Every structure is written in C-alpha cells, then in structure tokens.
Amino acid sequence: MRSNLEVDTDSPEEVEEVLEPSLNNSKQVKHEVISVKNKVRIETETDTLGQLRGATDGAFRLTSLAKKIIEQ
C-alpha cells in the first residue's frame, strides 16, 4: 500500500533535512522524502492498511511540526 503526502512550505530543503533522519525505514514501512520547488513530498509504502495509516499520520504530524518551527 502507498500514500503520498505533499505539504507546501517556504523552506522545502530545510524541512526535508529535518524529516529524513526522523522517518526511519524498516521492513514494514519505507519512507522517501523529496523536496520540489515549494513543496515537500513524503512517499510511504507499507504492507498493510493499519501500518499505512499510522506511518502517514506520524509523517504528517512530524512535517507539520517541522514546518511550524522552521517558518517562524
């Protein structure tokens, strides 16, 4: 299962730099963080829907916090 999360930001490279070490990959969950223009995209891949929901929720919360701290 896959999900893509895109977040608009004024500092995509900084947000990506914060997110990459925090989003750990494992056998069950794989994250890829990509900064494009004024956006950060997080691609998540898992085996089950429950894992996808948890991983996407965690990535969204972490991205929101990083964006809020960096942009203030």
C-alpha positions in Angstrom: 0.0 0.0 0.0 1.2 3.5 -0.8 0.5 7.1 0.2 1.8 10.4 -0.9 1.8 13.4 1.3 2.5 16.9 -0.1 3.0 19.9 2.1 3.5 23.5 0.9 6.4 25.2 2.6 8.7 28.2 2.0 11.8 26.1 3.1 11.5 22.7 1.5 15.2 21.8 1.8 15.2 22.6 5.5 12.1 20.6 6.2 13.5 17.7 4.2 16.7 17.8 6.2 14.7 17.6 9.4 12.4 14.8 8.3 14.9 12.4 6.7 16.6 11.2 9.9 13.3 11.1 11.8 11.4 9.0 9.4 13.1 5.6 9.9 12.6 2.9 7.3 12.0 -0.7 8.4 10.9 -4.0 6.8 7.2 -2.9 7.3 7.4 0.8 6.5 9.5 2.7 3.9 9.5 6.5 3.6 11.0 8.7 0.9 11.3 12.4 1.4 11.6 14.6 -1.7 11.7 18.4 -1.9 10.3 20.0 -5.0 10.1 23.8 -5.5 7.9 25.0 -2.7 6.7 21.5 -1.5 7.9 18.6 0.4 6.6 15.2 -0.7 6.7 12.1 1.5 6.0 8.8 -0.2 5.2 6.0 2.2 5.0 2.3 1.4 3.7 -0.4 3.7 2.3 -3.9 3.6 -1.0 -3.3 5.5 -3.6 -0.6 5.8 -3.0 -0.2 9.5 0.7 0.4 9.1 0.0 2.8 6.3 -2.4 4.8 8.4 0.0 5.0 11.4 3.0 5.8 9.2 1.2 8.5 7.3 -0.3 10.1 10.4 3.2 10.2 12.1 4.8 11.7 8.9 2.1 14.3 8.7 2.4 15.3 12.4 6.2 15.5 12.2 6.0 17.5 8.9 3.5 20.0 10.4 5.7 20.5 13.5 8.9 20.9 11.4 7.2 23.4 9.1 5.9 25.4 12.0 9.3 25.6 13.8 11.3 26.4 10.6 8.9 29.0 9.3 8.5 31.0 12.5 
